Amino acid sequence: MRVDLDAIQDWIRPESRVLDLGCGDGLLLEQLARNKQVSGYGLEIDPEEIERCIARGVNVVEQNLDAGLGNFADNSFDTVVMTQALQTLRQPHLVVQEMLRVGRECIITFPNFGQWRARWHLAISGRMPVSDLLPFEWYDTPNIHFCTFRDFDLLCRERRWTILHRQVVSETRIGVALKDFSPNLFGETAIYHLTR
Amino acid sequence: MSRDPGSVGIVVPRQHTFREPLELACGRTLSEYTLVYETYGTLNAAKSNAVLICHALSGHHHAAGRHSEEDKRPGWWDNYIGPGKPIDTDRFFVVSLNNLGGCHGSTGPASINPETCRPWGPDFPMLRVRDWVNSQARLADLLGIEQWAAVIGGSLGGMQAMRWSLEYPDRLRHCVVIASAMKLSAQNIAFNETARQAITSDPDFCHGRYLDEDKLPRRGLAVARMIGHITYLSDDGLGKKFGRELRSGTFERGVEEEVEFQVQSYLRYQGDSFSGSFDPNTYILMTRALDYFDLAREYGDDPVAAFSHARCRFMLISFTSDWRFAPERSREIADALMHANVPVSYAEIESSMGHDAFLLPNSRYQRVFDAYMQRIAAECDEGVGQ
């Protein structure tokens, strides 16, 4: 299980309704259904991921997040989740705004571009970082809007979104040891739990 | 057995005459009626692996396999039904029927009305999708099937599948709706009306009494089919298949021979062969049933209220170039189901083949369909109910 998926499960109430944006292979929804009797849907655009969801028995609906969430009513879900997809959106701030309309709460995780390795890579080699988590060259990446933990903090403040929880997680030993000391520098993945 | 390992092989249609009167949505009653159907695969001991195939406008009971070794064409959905195919006959017991009102053996306008001893013709009762669903439920009773593992249909068949989920919510575990809609658009109805007008304005239509007069409005039916056929294909699909290629004639000056495009002769062939095998009154009846279908009408025109009665899981599939039952129509179904908190998955398949894509080979469609059906098959094996 991806470390960010593990971390956010505690914030989702049993038997609640969840919408998972960019749900990938549906692992999170499958776990939530099994462990917490959560019901819900995943939205996904990648054909292969959609097949994986269907094979798992997870409800998946083909929908492009860049086209908005206009087909969902206000407050129609308890929690709207979006893990590792924020950076792939054309207008991430508008999607977060929509998430907060459709859900009472929302949970967002994204790769923290402020992490030391990304900074180090850019500073030393002068090239865009390519890592296990972000294994793409700059020209063929689905990721078009990178931000840092601190950037997202600022966005929340500007937009007056209420942060219920925020944390960073890391899978590297140095990251685990130092992420609380300097989250923006040592956190690999940022996790936000927001409400209006 | 056929040499094709993916085929169900040679199949023999069966028929049953139901003596219990069937009350219809229009208020009339059929005192008795016959249904023709085919089955593929074996019903398991728990009777949990039965799948109902609901057919589209011009389809019928012959959904897979061949009727004889010489049979040139297999059943209408042979690409998707058979051993190892998405509707895997090694795992499912598949039932497909010719609907009431049809013209391939089931009681319809060309059948003899027992009261008059003449063909029903235009006197055959108007049918609605729910009448088909009710008659299909009687067929399920006959076969000892209390609950379908899945009810599956494309186009008009998808409408039947959705109606099943509302009329008999406990009698199906999955509802697979392909290239369908909760109701037709005005444009759809307009095409259907044009097709009906083509039939009824044929001099041989004789107010629908052509069988009594020993006539057949072949030309009208052929035109109706041509209109339908154009709408089932896409501009792109037709272009790829025929372009502006000529079958005969030339554009050179001084040549008198009439120019004929490939697409013209193709359409004429489609129309002619259809009008030799389909009953005009059935075509009128089926297109009317399509026009009148409105899933949510009796639920205050609220699809969410309608689907809140459903207890099965849904799989929806649409095709990008299908403009007759466009992806938007399937998305409306998905939205209504999600609002009603009913389990649903939806895939939009890239295809240039228009509405007809739901019957044609397409690797992504095949994989999605297969993944969903495999889940259902696994449930059947585990004996999982609702």
Interface residues (C-beta under 8 A of the other chain):
Chain A: R17 S39 Y41 P47 I50 E51 C53 I54 A55 G57 V58 N59 V60 V61 E62 Q63 N71 F72 A73 S76
Chain B: R313 M315 R331 A334 D335 M338 H339 N341 P343 V344 S345 Y346 A347 E348 R364 R367 V368 A371 Y372 Q374 R375
